[in-house]
Amino acid sequence: MSQKDSVCSRSYFMVVMVFVHVYILNVMALLFYVYYTSDSAHPPPAGDIALPPPAQSAGPPPPGQPPAQARAQPTHSLQQFSRLHRLEGIKVGHMQKVDLVPNKVHYLKTLSLKPLLFEITNFLSEEECKLVIHLAKLKGLQESQIMPSDLQQEVIDEMDISKEEIFNLLDYNQDGQLQMKEVLTHTRFGDGVWITPENIREIYTGLKADPDGNGLLSLEEFKELNTNAFQTYLRQRGVQKTELVRNSKHTWLYQGEGAHQILRTIRHRVIRLTQLPPEIVEHSEPLQVVKYDQGGHYHAHHDSGPIYAETSCFHTKLVANGSTPLETSCRYVTVLFYLNNVSGGGETAFPVADNRTYDELSLIQNNMDLRDTRLNCDRANLLVKPVQGTALFWYNYLSDGEGWVGEQDEYSLHGGCVVTQGTKWIANNWINIDPDVQRQIQFQQAISKYTNEEAPAEWAVDNIYQDLHVEL
């Protein structure tokens, strides 16, 4: 087989596997249908809380970028966005100065190289943290859980793939039986209930899916699984909020022109921190503010998915005029802010940071799931304690070797440990960049058209992100 054929074969295999994730979610019904709905990811108008915006830029633009005045009606080219600045980690513990605020020194500390992760203390002042929390309360928070839609089942119904083929794909060691670890690995798709080995044994018993009781599914047993029966059983059983993949509340705060001055200041500070093109940062997602009450958690996950030829980014698909079977949120960078000190728990866990290798199946060992932030946070390679004003900054993708977005960094797996005492407040700034540079340019051109019209800039963000329902 040629190298090209091998790459194509792997790409097709991965696409099928992602569809299989969805299929297994429905076939196994390993979701307890608790309907915590979520509004669209785009924010409504800033309303009465908006103050006049500050200056266009908090400082000089990154090298190679025109001044703010020249960006009033930007023209985008391949050359302008062909290379993205990427910070150097050097080594764990390395400290480097960063120019974020006039007359104040900030230090960037390298916490890990896989993923490339930094910590910046005092990124936000106490007053800024309190104000962001106050604005979030005024906006109103909603439950963060999102459940799979009926559209996923429609896609599954149209798939031309047999249960035998699905079984063989899930059977990693090809021993003719599905181990519990193999089933658990492929239930980690999207939101729903966090499935444990005990849950699977309960479901097997309740539906008599494993007659011999050995915890393994043969092909014949797998064929007998009935979707409706699983869903009916689980709905009757019920579920607690603590059993969800994430247990939190959140809201979105618009940061564009016309937003509260502090929110604009934070965005400008992020531009200076990341040294990415201001146009890209300005037209990324709004600020997400999240509240975790006592017992709140978020199991380990990736902020962005892997990119293949069959995958499109949520933020650019609306302007790319393309049709792809898979979609993901292309969040090149995550900047996470701790808005308060937490009395107990609430750490951010990176289970496999700086591991020598990454193997999804190895995350589950002897019924212990390293992604479970309710039980196994203390086993993570890296734990970061929430400290008010501190920011974490990491890359969710590697470089492609030519200065653009490359493959997903699987080591960026992270989660929020359970809050054992008090309340935890955080905020997330995600910078959206399409690994396809031409699609990113199309997006920049389209959103520039919106922002250059008479409508307020915030409505440009609404138009672009109106169908985005993902906040990982």
C-alpha positions as CSV (number, residue, x, y, z in Angstrom):
1,M,0.0,0.0,0.0
2,S,1.3,3.4,-0.9
3,Q,1.9,6.1,1.7
4,K,-1.0,8.1,0.2
5,D,-3.3,5.1,0.4
6,S,-2.3,4.5,4.0
7,V,-3.1,8.1,5.0
8,C,-6.5,8.0,3.2
9,S,-7.2,4.7,4.8
10,R,-6.4,6.0,8.3
11,S,-8.5,9.2,7.6
12,Y,-11.5,7.1,6.6
13,F,-11.0,4.8,9.6
14,M,-11.0,7.8,12.0
15,V,-14.1,9.2,10.4
16,V,-15.9,5.9,10.9
17,M,-14.7,5.7,14.4
18,V,-16.1,9.1,15.3
19,F,-19.5,8.0,13.8
20,V,-19.1,4.8,15.8
21,H,-18.8,6.9,19.0
22,V,-22.1,8.5,18.2
23,Y,-23.7,5.2,17.3
24,I,-22.5,3.4,20.4
25,L,-23.9,6.3,22.5
26,N,-27.3,5.6,21.0
27,V,-27.1,1.9,20.7
28,M,-25.8,1.4,24.2
29,A,-27.9,4.3,25.4
30,L,-25.1,5.1,27.7
31,L,-26.6,8.5,28.3
32,F,-29.2,9.2,31.0
33,Y,-31.5,11.7,29.2
34,V,-31.5,14.6,31.6
35,Y,-32.6,17.6,29.6
36,Y,-30.4,20.5,30.7
37,T,-30.7,22.6,27.6
38,S,-28.4,25.4,26.6
39,D,-29.1,28.5,24.6
40,S,-27.0,29.4,21.6
41,A,-23.4,30.2,22.2
42,H,-23.7,33.8,20.9
43,P,-24.4,36.6,23.4
44,P,-27.3,39.0,23.2
45,P,-26.7,42.8,23.1
46,A,-24.5,44.2,25.8
47,G,-27.4,46.4,26.9
48,D,-27.2,48.9,29.6
49,I,-24.0,47.5,31.1
50,A,-21.9,48.5,28.1
51,L,-19.5,51.4,28.5
52,P,-17.6,53.3,25.8
53,P,-14.8,51.1,24.4
54,P,-11.2,51.9,25.2
55,A,-8.6,52.6,22.6
56,Q,-8.3,50.2,19.6
57,S,-5.2,48.5,21.0
58,A,-3.6,48.0,24.3
59,G,-0.2,48.3,22.7
60,P,1.6,47.8,19.4
61,P,0.3,45.0,17.3
62,P,2.3,41.7,16.8
63,P,5.2,41.9,14.3
64,G,4.0,42.2,10.7
65,Q,0.5,43.5,11.6
66,P,-0.7,46.9,10.5
67,P,-1.6,49.6,13.1
68,A,-5.2,49.7,14.4
69,Q,-6.2,52.6,12.1
70,A,-5.1,50.6,9.0
71,R,-7.3,47.7,10.1
72,A,-10.6,49.6,9.9
73,Q,-11.3,47.8,6.6
74,P,-8.7,45.0,6.5
75,T,-7.8,43.1,3.5
76,H,-6.7,39.5,4.2
77,S,-4.1,37.6,2.3
78,L,-2.4,34.2,2.5
79,Q,0.8,36.0,3.4
80,Q,-0.8,37.9,6.3
81,F,-2.1,34.8,8.0
82,S,0.4,32.2,6.8
83,R,2.4,32.1,10.0
84,L,1.2,32.3,13.6
85,H,3.4,33.3,16.5
86,R,3.9,30.5,18.9
87,L,5.6,30.9,22.3
88,E,8.5,28.8,23.4
89,G,8.3,26.7,26.5
90,I,12.0,26.0,26.8
91,K,11.6,23.7,29.8
92,V,9.3,23.1,32.7
93,G,9.7,25.8,35.3
94,H,11.2,28.3,32.8
95,M,10.2,31.9,33.5
96,Q,10.0,34.6,30.9
97,K,8.8,38.2,31.1
98,V,5.7,39.3,29.1
99,D,4.6,42.8,28.4
100,L,0.9,42.9,29.2
101,V,0.2,46.1,31.1
102,P,2.1,49.4,31.1
103,N,4.5,49.8,34.1
104,K,3.8,46.3,35.4
105,V,5.9,43.1,35.0
106,H,4.3,39.8,34.4
107,Y,6.0,36.4,34.2
108,L,5.1,33.5,32.1
109,K,5.9,30.2,33.8
110,T,6.1,27.0,31.8
111,L,4.1,24.2,33.5
112,S,4.4,21.5,30.8
113,L,5.7,21.0,27.3
114,K,3.1,18.4,26.3
115,P,0.8,20.3,26.1
116,L,2.6,23.6,25.8
117,L,1.1,25.1,29.0
118,F,1.9,28.4,30.8
119,E,0.8,30.0,34.0
120,I,0.6,33.8,34.5
121,T,0.0,35.0,38.1
122,N,-1.8,38.3,38.6
123,F,-3.1,38.4,35.0
124,L,-6.3,39.9,36.3
125,S,-6.7,42.2,39.3
126,E,-9.0,41.3,42.2
127,E,-11.3,44.1,41.0
128,E,-11.4,42.8,37.4
129,C,-12.2,39.3,38.7
130,K,-15.1,40.6,40.8
131,L,-16.5,42.7,38.0
132,V,-16.5,39.7,35.5
133,I,-18.4,37.7,38.1
134,H,-20.8,40.5,38.6
135,L,-21.4,40.9,34.9
136,A,-22.0,37.2,34.6
137,K,-24.6,37.3,37.3
138,L,-26.3,40.2,35.7
139,K,-26.4,38.3,32.4
140,G,-27.7,35.2,34.0
141,L,-26.2,31.7,34.1
142,Q,-27.6,28.5,32.7
143,E,-26.8,24.8,33.1
144,S,-23.8,23.8,31.0
145,Q,-24.9,20.3,30.1
146,I,-25.8,19.7,26.4
147,M,-27.4,16.5,25.3
148,P,-27.1,14.9,21.9
149,S,-29.7,15.9,19.4
150,D,-32.1,13.8,17.3
151,L,-30.0,14.8,14.3
152,Q,-27.3,12.4,15.4
153,Q,-29.7,9.5,15.2
154,E,-30.7,10.6,11.7
155,V,-27.0,10.5,10.7
156,I,-26.7,7.1,12.2
157,D,-29.7,5.8,10.4
158,E,-28.2,6.8,7.1
159,M,-24.9,5.1,7.7
160,D,-24.2,2.1,5.7
161,I,-22.3,0.1,8.3
162,S,-23.3,-3.2,9.9
163,K,-23.2,-4.1,13.6
164,E,-20.5,-6.6,12.7
165,E,-18.3,-3.8,11.3
166,I,-18.9,-1.7,14.3
167,F,-18.1,-4.6,16.6
168,N,-14.8,-5.2,14.8
169,L,-13.8,-1.5,15.0
170,L,-14.4,-1.5,18.8
171,D,-12.7,-4.8,19.4
172,Y,-9.2,-3.3,19.7
173,N,-7.4,-6.5,20.5
174,Q,-9.5,-8.5,18.0
175,D,-10.2,-11.2,20.6
176,G,-13.9,-11.5,19.5
177,Q,-15.2,-9.9,22.7
178,L,-15.8,-6.4,23.8
179,Q,-14.1,-5.7,27.1
180,M,-15.6,-3.1,29.4
181,K,-12.6,-0.9,28.8
182,E,-13.2,-1.0,25.1
183,V,-16.8,0.0,25.6
184,L,-16.0,2.8,28.1
185,T,-13.4,4.3,25.8
186,H,-16.0,4.8,23.1
187,T,-18.6,6.4,25.3
188,R,-16.5,9.5,25.8
189,F,-18.2,11.5,23.0
190,G,-19.9,14.8,23.7
191,D,-22.0,15.4,26.8
192,G,-24.3,13.2,28.8
193,V,-23.8,10.9,31.8
194,W,-20.3,9.9,32.9
195,I,-20.4,6.2,32.5
196,T,-18.5,4.1,35.0
197,P,-17.9,0.3,35.0
198,E,-20.6,0.0,37.7
199,N,-23.1,1.8,35.3
200,I,-22.3,-0.6,32.5
201,R,-22.8,-3.7,34.7
202,E,-26.1,-2.2,35.9
203,I,-27.3,-1.7,32.3
204,Y,-26.1,-5.1,31.2
205,T,-28.0,-6.7,34.2
206,G,-31.1,-4.6,33.7
207,L,-31.4,-5.5,30.0
208,K,-29.9,-8.9,30.3
209,A,-27.4,-7.9,27.6
210,D,-24.7,-10.1,29.2
211,P,-26.4,-13.4,30.0
212,D,-23.3,-15.2,31.1
213,G,-22.4,-12.3,33.4
214,N,-18.7,-12.2,32.5
215,G,-18.6,-8.5,31.7
216,L,-17.8,-9.2,28.1
217,L,-19.9,-8.8,25.0
218,S,-19.7,-11.3,22.2
219,L,-20.8,-10.4,18.7
220,E,-24.1,-12.2,19.2
221,E,-24.8,-10.4,22.4
222,F,-23.9,-7.1,20.8
223,K,-26.4,-7.8,18.0
224,E,-29.2,-8.2,20.5
225,L,-28.9,-4.7,22.0
226,N,-32.0,-2.7,21.4
227,T,-31.7,1.1,21.3
228,N,-35.3,1.9,22.5
229,A,-35.0,-0.7,25.3
230,F,-31.8,0.9,26.6
231,Q,-33.2,4.5,26.5
232,T,-36.5,3.4,28.2
233,Y,-34.6,1.6,30.9
234,L,-32.3,4.6,31.6
235,R,-35.1,7.2,31.6
236,Q,-36.9,5.1,34.2
237,R,-33.8,4.8,36.3
238,G,-33.2,8.6,36.5
239,V,-29.9,10.4,37.2
240,Q,-28.3,12.9,39.5
241,K,-26.5,16.0,38.4
242,T,-23.3,14.7,39.9
243,E,-23.4,11.9,37.4
244,L,-23.2,14.2,34.4
245,V,-20.1,14.7,32.4
246,R,-20.0,18.3,33.7
247,N,-21.9,19.9,36.6
248,S,-21.7,23.6,36.2
249,K,-23.5,26.8,35.1
250,H,-22.2,29.3,32.5
251,T,-22.9,32.4,30.4
252,W,-21.2,34.3,27.6
253,L,-20.0,37.9,27.7
254,Y,-19.5,39.8,24.5
255,Q,-16.0,41.4,24.3
256,G,-16.2,43.3,21.0
257,E,-16.5,47.0,20.3
258,G,-19.1,48.5,22.6
259,A,-18.6,45.9,25.3
260,H,-17.7,46.8,28.9
261,Q,-14.3,48.5,29.1
262,I,-12.9,45.8,31.4
263,L,-14.0,43.0,29.0
264,R,-12.3,44.9,26.2
265,T,-9.2,45.3,28.3
266,I,-9.0,41.6,29.0
267,R,-9.3,40.9,25.2
268,H,-6.5,43.3,24.4
269,R,-4.3,41.7,27.1
270,V,-4.9,38.3,25.6
271,I,-3.8,39.7,22.2
272,R,-0.6,40.8,23.8
273,L,-0.1,37.5,25.6
274,T,-0.6,35.2,22.6
275,Q,0.9,37.6,20.0
276,L,-1.7,36.3,17.5
277,P,-3.2,38.6,14.8
278,P,-5.7,40.9,16.5
279,E,-8.3,40.3,13.8
280,I,-8.3,36.6,14.7
281,V,-8.6,37.1,18.4
282,E,-11.3,39.8,18.1
283,H,-13.5,37.5,16.0
284,S,-13.2,34.5,18.2
285,E,-15.7,33.3,20.7
286,P,-17.0,35.6,23.5
287,L,-15.8,35.2,27.0
288,Q,-17.3,32.2,28.7
289,V,-17.8,32.5,32.5
290,V,-18.4,29.3,34.5
291,K,-19.6,28.7,38.0
292,Y,-19.0,25.4,39.9
293,D,-21.0,25.1,43.1
294,Q,-20.0,22.5,45.7
295,G,-19.9,19.1,44.0
296,G,-19.4,20.7,40.6
297,H,-16.8,19.2,38.2
298,Y,-16.0,18.7,34.6
299,H,-14.4,15.3,33.6
300,A,-11.2,15.4,31.5
301,H,-11.8,16.4,27.9
302,H,-10.2,18.2,24.9
303,D,-11.3,21.8,24.1
304,S,-11.0,20.9,20.4
305,G,-11.3,17.8,18.3
306,P,-8.9,16.3,15.8
307,I,-9.0,17.7,12.2
308,Y,-9.2,15.4,9.1
309,A,-10.1,16.1,5.5
310,E,-13.7,15.2,6.4
311,T,-13.9,17.6,9.3
312,S,-14.9,21.3,9.3
313,C,-14.6,24.0,12.0
314,F,-17.8,25.3,13.5
315,H,-16.7,28.9,13.1
316,T,-15.7,28.7,9.4
317,K,-18.3,26.3,8.1
318,L,-20.8,29.0,7.7
319,V,-18.7,30.9,5.2
320,A,-16.7,28.1,3.6
321,N,-19.6,26.8,1.5
322,G,-18.4,23.3,2.1
323,S,-20.1,20.1,3.1
324,T,-18.4,17.8,5.5
325,P,-19.8,15.0,7.7
326,L,-18.0,16.0,10.8
327,E,-17.7,19.3,12.7
328,T,-15.6,20.4,15.6
329,S,-14.7,23.6,17.5
330,C,-11.2,24.7,16.3
331,R,-9.9,26.3,19.4
332,Y,-6.2,26.8,18.7
333,V,-5.6,28.4,22.1
334,T,-7.3,28.3,25.5
335,V,-6.8,31.1,28.1
336,L,-8.4,30.1,31.4
337,F,-8.8,32.7,34.2
338,Y,-9.4,31.9,37.8
339,L,-11.8,34.5,39.2
340,N,-11.8,33.5,42.9
341,N,-9.9,31.4,45.4
342,V,-11.6,28.1,46.1
343,S,-12.0,26.8,49.6
344,G,-11.7,23.2,48.7
345,G,-10.9,21.2,45.5
346,G,-11.6,22.7,42.1
347,E,-8.1,22.2,40.7
348,T,-7.5,22.0,37.0
349,A,-6.1,18.5,36.2
350,F,-4.0,17.5,33.2
351,P,-3.9,13.7,33.5
352,V,-1.3,13.0,30.9
353,A,0.8,16.2,30.8
354,D,4.3,15.4,29.7
355,N,3.6,11.7,29.5
356,R,6.1,9.8,27.3
357,T,3.2,8.4,25.2
358,Y,-0.5,8.9,24.9
359,D,-2.8,5.9,24.6
360,E,-6.6,6.4,25.1
361,L,-7.1,2.8,26.3
362,S,-4.4,3.2,28.9
363,L,-6.5,6.0,30.6
364,I,-8.7,3.2,32.0
365,Q,-6.7,0.8,34.2
366,N,-8.3,-1.9,36.5
367,N,-11.6,0.0,36.5
368,M,-9.9,3.2,37.4
369,D,-10.5,6.0,34.8
370,L,-7.9,8.7,34.9
371,R,-10.4,11.1,33.3
372,D,-12.8,10.9,36.2
373,T,-12.3,14.2,38.1
374,R,-14.6,13.2,40.9
375,L,-12.4,10.3,41.9
376,N,-8.9,10.4,40.4
377,C,-7.7,14.0,40.2
378,D,-4.9,13.1,42.6
379,R,-3.5,10.7,40.0
380,A,-3.1,13.4,37.3
381,N,0.4,14.3,36.2
382,L,-0.3,18.0,36.8
383,L,-2.7,19.7,39.1
384,V,-3.1,23.5,39.1
385,K,-4.8,25.1,42.2
386,P,-7.2,27.9,41.5
387,V,-5.7,31.3,42.6
388,Q,-7.7,34.5,42.0
389,G,-6.3,36.5,39.0
390,T,-4.0,33.7,37.7
391,A,-4.4,32.7,34.1
392,L,-3.5,29.4,32.3
393,F,-2.6,29.5,28.7
394,W,-2.1,26.5,26.5
395,Y,-2.2,25.3,22.8
396,N,-4.7,22.7,21.8
397,Y,-2.9,22.0,18.6
398,L,0.6,21.5,17.5
399,S,2.3,23.5,14.8
400,D,2.2,22.1,11.3
401,G,5.9,22.9,10.9
402,E,5.3,25.8,8.7
403,G,3.9,28.3,11.2
404,W,0.2,27.3,11.0
405,V,-2.2,25.0,13.0
406,G,-1.2,21.4,12.9
407,E,-2.6,18.2,14.5
408,Q,-4.5,18.1,17.8
409,D,-2.3,18.0,20.9
410,E,-3.8,15.0,22.6
411,Y,-1.8,15.8,25.8
412,S,-4.0,18.9,26.3
413,L,-6.6,16.6,27.9
414,H,-7.8,18.4,31.1
415,G,-10.7,18.7,33.5
416,G,-12.1,20.5,36.5
417,C,-11.7,18.6,39.8
418,V,-14.8,18.4,42.0
419,V,-15.3,21.4,44.3
420,T,-15.4,20.0,47.8
421,Q,-16.0,23.3,49.6
422,G,-17.3,26.7,48.5
423,T,-17.7,27.9,44.9
424,K,-15.4,28.1,41.9
425,W,-15.6,30.8,39.3
426,I,-13.5,30.7,36.1
427,A,-13.6,32.3,32.6
428,N,-12.4,31.0,29.2
429,N,-11.1,32.8,26.2
430,W,-10.8,30.5,23.2
431,I,-9.1,31.7,20.0
432,N,-10.6,30.0,17.0
433,I,-8.3,29.3,14.0
434,D,-9.1,26.9,11.1
435,P,-6.2,24.6,10.3
436,D,-7.1,25.3,6.6
437,V,-5.6,28.8,6.2
438,Q,-7.7,29.5,3.1
439,R,-10.9,28.9,5.1
440,Q,-9.7,31.1,7.9
441,I,-9.1,33.9,5.4
442,Q,-12.6,33.4,4.0
443,F,-14.0,33.7,7.5
444,Q,-12.0,36.9,8.2
445,Q,-13.2,38.5,5.0
446,A,-16.8,37.5,5.8
447,I,-16.9,38.8,9.3
448,S,-15.1,42.0,8.3
449,K,-17.9,42.7,5.9
450,Y,-20.4,42.4,8.8
451,T,-18.3,44.7,11.1
452,N,-17.8,47.3,8.4
453,E,-21.6,47.7,7.8
454,E,-23.8,49.9,9.9
455,A,-24.9,47.1,12.3
456,P,-23.1,47.0,15.6
457,A,-20.1,44.7,15.7
458,E,-21.7,42.5,18.3
459,W,-24.3,41.4,15.8
460,A,-21.5,40.3,13.5
461,V,-20.4,37.9,16.2
462,D,-24.1,36.8,16.6
463,N,-24.4,36.0,12.9
464,I,-21.2,34.0,12.8
465,Y,-21.7,32.0,16.0
466,Q,-25.5,31.7,16.0
467,D,-25.4,27.9,15.3
468,L,-22.5,27.2,17.6
469,H,-23.7,25.1,20.6
470,V,-20.4,23.9,21.9
471,E,-18.6,25.1,25.0
472,L,-16.1,22.5,26.0
